[in-house]
Amino acid sequence: MGDQTAIRTYKNSTPVLGERVYIDPAAVVIGDVTLGDDSSVWPCTVIRGDMHHIRIGARTSVQDGSVLHITHAGEFNEDGWPLTVGDDVTIGHNVNLHGCTVGNRVLVGIGSIILDGAIVEDDVVIGAGTLVPPGKVLESGYMYMGSPCKKIRPLKESEKAFFTYSANNYVALKETFLDE
């Protein structure tokens, strides 16, 4: 489960880990965060559930240098924005997810930014360096790229098959780290 210093309680909320979750000792997971079975959190990642909750599904990998956070409830946003990520999601290196919803079987490319209230439906590829503006909805079955993002084209069957391949690859990799 990683070094326990990587997992921090905040205001009586301690991260909840599913079965066989790997959290690298150089990552930080704080507060009201749930990680599903077989998920992995890689070096220098910050997942901060301090003023709202973060829910991450099964077999999801959060790769090196990513930052996952929320938007608190307050006078400018009555309910705030939690962060929700589904199952079989590959979150690339240096990704920022902020108060958004990411569905199942999504590939979030390296260096992408997804902002408050954005919704990424199931089965989506987000190209490297993509900016998803606040409140934008990315439809299932498409590739998106750009800053701000644009729908590029429908996904090929081979790209759809890659979602579970990538998720299973990171499950196997984290197993080797857990066994070290």
N, C-alpha and C positions, 0 to 999 in steps of 0.2 A: 504493500500500500504506500510505499514511499516513506521517506523520513517524516516523522510526525511534526517536525518544525515547519514543514511545508503546509500543514493543515492547521488553520487557526480559527479559534472561536472568536466571535464578535457579538457583543450584546446578547449573550446566552444562546446564540445560534452557532452550531458546529456543523461543518460540512458532513453530509451523509454520503457514504460511498457504497456502491453496489458490490457485487462479488468480483474479485480479481481485477480491481481497478489499480492502475499504476499512476502514481504521481511522482515525478522526478523530484529529488531533494532540492533542486535549484528552482522549482516552481513554487507559487504561493496560491493557496485556495483558502478564501476567507469567508466566514459567515454563513448565510442562508443559501447554501449551494448543495445540489444533489447531482451526483454523477452515477449514471447507469452502469450495469454490469459490463465488464470487459472494456471500459473506456480508458483512455490514456491522456495524461497531461505531461507535456515534454518541457525541457529546460527553459527557464526564464519566462515562463508563462505566468500571467496573473489572472486569477478568476476571483473577482471581488463582489460578493453578495452582501454588501454592508447596509444598504438602505432600501433594498428590494430583493426579491429572490431570483436565483439562477437555477434552471433545470436543464440538465444535459442527459440525453438518452444513452442507450446501450451501444457499445461498439463504436463510439465516437472518439476521434483523436483530435486533440488540441495541440498543435505543433509549436515548436520553439518560438519564443518571443511574442506570442499572441497576448492580447489584452481583452478580457471579457468583463463587461460592467453593465450597469443598469442606469435608469433615471429615477431619482427619488420622487415621491409624491409631494406636491407643494402647490403654492398659489399659481404657478405657471403651468402646472400639469397635475390636475387633481388626483389622478390615479397613479401617476408615474408610468414607467415602462419596465417590466421585468425582462429578463432574457431567457428565452426558451430555445433549445437546440434539440432536434430529434435524434433518431437512431441512424447508425451507419453513415455518419457525417464525417468528412475529412476536412478539417480546418487547417489550411496551409500555414506556413511560417509567417510571422509578423502580421497576423490578421487582427483587426479590431472589430469586435461585435459589441454594439452598445444599444441596450434596450430594444432589441429586435426579436423576431421569431424566425427561426430557421427550421424547415421541415425535415423529413426523413430522406436519406439517400441524396445528399447534397455535397458537392465539392466546392469549397470556398478557396479560390486561388490565392497564392502567396501575395501578401501585402494588401489584400482587399479590406475595405471599410464598409460596414453595414450599420446604418444609423437608426435612431429612435423610431419605433413604430413601423419600420419596414417589415414586410412579410415575404419570406422566401418559401414558396410552396415546395412540395416533394419533388424529387427528381430534377434538380437544377444544377447546372455548372455555371460557376461564377469565375470568369477569367482573372488571372493575376492582375493586381493593381486596380481592380474595379471599385468604384464608389457607388454605393447604393444609398440614395438620399432618404431623408426621413419620410416615412409613410408610403414609400414605393412598394408595390406588390410585384414580385417576380413569379410569373406563371410556370406551372409544372410543365416539364418536358422541353425546356429551352436552355440555350446557352446565352449568357449575358456578359458583356464586356464594356469597358470604357468608364469615363469620369465626366459626367454622370453616366450610369450604366444604360445600355441600350440592348434590346432583344436582338441577338445576332441571327439565330437559326434554330430550327428544331434539333433535338439531340438524336444522334444515330443510336441504333441498338447497341453497338459496341461501347459507346459512351455510357449508356444506361447500365450495362453490365459491369462497368468499371467501378460503380459506387460500392457494390458489395465486395468486389475484389480488393479495392483500396482499404475498406473497413477491415476486412479479414487479414490483410497484410499487416496492419497496425496492431490488431489483436495478437497475431503471432509474434510480432516484434516485442510488444510489451511483456509477453510471457517470458521471453529470454531475459529481459531486465528484471522481472520478478524472481526468476530463478537464480540470478547472480548472487 
